[in-house]
Amino acid sequence: MLTGCQTGGQDNPVQPTAGYYQTGTASWYGAEYQGRPTASGEPFDKNALTAAHRELAFNTWVEVNNLGNGRRVTVRINDRGPFTDPENRIIDLSERAADELGMKTAGLAQVALDIVAGP
């Protein structure tokens, strides 16, 4: 499941190398968190291309591929989560990222995560 990574966690974030990282379920969060501090300390912006992940280091860039429709978006990790259904959900996307992936209405999507150098 991991490519060139060590196991991590909230206190020991993963410093991944570029390439495939993980497959699982994505969810999203939006207006109810607008302006609240993220785990990285920056304010949450539902219109930014950002995401929450339980293990990846802050400022890691991840290409998210919606396996259901083939749409992709590149996001920057700036928060921790998802905390709902942690056994199955692997990433929590900003509202804008969810919209770009075409998953906003459904709320969840099966995705593959690839670590990339930047947007």
Secondary structure as the mmCIF struct_conf table of DSSP 4:
data_model
#
loop_
_struct_conf.conf_type_id
_struct_conf.id
_struct_conf.beg_label_comp_id
_struct_conf.beg_label_asym_id
_struct_conf.beg_label_seq_id
_struct_conf.end_label_comp_id
_struct_conf.end_label_asym_id
_struct_conf.end_label_seq_id
BEND BEND1 THR A 3 GLY A 4
BEND BEND2 GLN A 10 ASN A 12
STRN STRN1 VAL A 14 VAL A 14
HELX_LH_PP_P HELX_LH_PP_P1 PRO A 16 THR A 17
BEND BEND3 ALA A 18 ALA A 18
STRN STRN2 GLY A 19 TYR A 29
HELX_RH_3T_P HELX_RH_3T_P1 ALA A 31 TYR A 33
TURN_TY1_P TURN_TY1_P1 GLN A 34 GLY A 35
STRN STRN3 PRO A 37 PRO A 37
TURN_TY1_P TURN_TY1_P2 ALA A 39 SER A 40
BEND BEND4 GLY A 41 GLU A 42
STRN STRN4 PRO A 43 PRO A 43
HELX_LH_PP_P HELX_LH_PP_P2 PHE A 44 PHE A 44
TURN_TY1_P TURN_TY1_P3 LYS A 46 ASN A 47
BEND BEND5 ALA A 48 LEU A 49
STRN STRN5 THR A 50 ALA A 52
BEND BEND6 ARG A 54 GLU A 55
STRN STRN6 LEU A 56 LEU A 56
HELX_LH_PP_P HELX_LH_PP_P3 ALA A 57 ALA A 57
TURN_TY1_P TURN_TY1_P4 PHE A 58 ASN A 59
STRN STRN7 TRP A 61 ASN A 66
TURN_TY1_P TURN_TY1_P5 LEU A 67 ASN A 69
STRN STRN8 ARG A 72 ASP A 79
BEND BEND7 THR A 84 ASP A 85
TURN_TY1_P TURN_TY1_P6 PRO A 86 ASN A 88
STRN STRN9 ARG A 89 SER A 94
HELX_RH_AL_P HELX_RH_AL_P1 GLU A 95 LEU A 101
TURN_TY1_P TURN_TY1_P7 GLY A 102 GLY A 102
TURN_TY1_P TURN_TY1_P8 LYS A 104 ALA A 106
BEND BEND8 GLY A 107 GLY A 107
STRN STRN10 ALA A 109 VAL A 116
BEND BEND9 ALA A 117 ALA A 117
#
